[in-house]
Amino acid sequence: MRRVCVVAAHPDDETLGVSGLIQRLHTHGAKIRLVVATDGEAAFPRSSAADRRSLGARRRLELLEALRCQGMADVEPVWAGFPDSALIDHEAELTDIIREVAADSELCLAPWPEDPHPDHQVAGRAAFRAAPLGAHRWSYPIWLWHMVAPDDPAIPWARAAEVRLDDASAMIKTKAVQAFQSQLEPGPGGEDPILTPEILEHFGRDREILFHEPRTTSTPVSRFETLYREPDPWAMDSWYERRKRTVALAALPRERYAFAVEPACGTGALTLDLADRCDRVYAFDPVPAALSVARDRTAHLSTVECAAGTLPDGMRGPADLVVLSEILYYLSEADLTATLDRTVASLSPGGQVLAVHWRPQAPDAPHHGSQVHERLRTHSGLRSLVTYSEADFLVDVLARR
């Protein structure tokens, strides 16, 4: 990760939630862009207008000191300056600011959009709405730890990841948190400190918990059009890709298939291999640049047809084999359900599905590879024939019931 956008609703959110991670990214050369939505001037609600102005100015200085403590004095915060505890009235404006700052970011970190503070919720929603295509999206909770029971079903534990802090990073984080003295001492009216010893105890631990925030819509075709501006964005001739194709095709139980359908065929590397096992292959893709390469690659084969098309509407049948390679996790929940149903309907009796997907999380994908393979295995219209997994990819072959 070379370009990282960090969003905070108030000065100190980012330090409490992801100091250890940001330290690590910065140490490894990442450019950190920090957007702070409010000055946190309403931390003590009964304060006078003058006290609020003073606190807001103080919290800005505290954040700069915290960044210095973490070795990130080169990070210049973008101060949005929206009113503390009224961020909901400025969500669209905040989204625009973040969109400009995060334009080419590879990673976006922001408050958990369900955190029990309305400003955190707004900041999280705005950040992930503004995050560019291609960026990984992770949220960090703050008040969840103190206001929500750990067994609350609203907490997305299945999407959680842990960042371990070494002793040095944990010590630096503790020192940075101490920079926010306005939150550690009583308020101007004698109010209890915002960061009590119990709260500090949690954020002083040797780990940080984040939640992956997948997109909910299918990855747009424009994203793939951008990727295919490169001649070979997926390195299809690499050993990994060649071996993956070999393993996937070796999992097919039949020696030959009469008619195969391959959605999202890309540049046709797998299409070419399928032609050796099938009497006819119908391959389709929505990206003109990829489709042109696929057509050139298979031009000498009268048994292969390459056409423009998208899922789920591009499916054709009856097919003896449908090959779903590195595509299902890019689909929204609705499109995934429709595609699986359309796939089953397009199969001839006893027809088979070959699915192969990368296991790590693709940044633009609403789903993990393991999730979509589980959906295939549990589909009422399919029964499992072959299951294979290793660290980097999954292969499943299923037959129509």
Beta strands, then each sheet from edge to edge (+ up, - down):
strand 1: 3-8
strand 2: 31-38
strand 3: 78-82
strand 4: 107-111
strand 5: 136-140
strand 6: 160-164
strand 7: 207-212
strand 8: 257-263
strand 9: 278-285
strand 10: 304-308
strand 11: 319-325
strand 12: 347-358
strand 13: 382-389
strand 14: 393-400
sheet 1: 3+ 2+ 1+ 4+ 5+ 7- 6+
sheet 2: 10+ 9+ 8+ 11+ 12+ 14- 13+
end
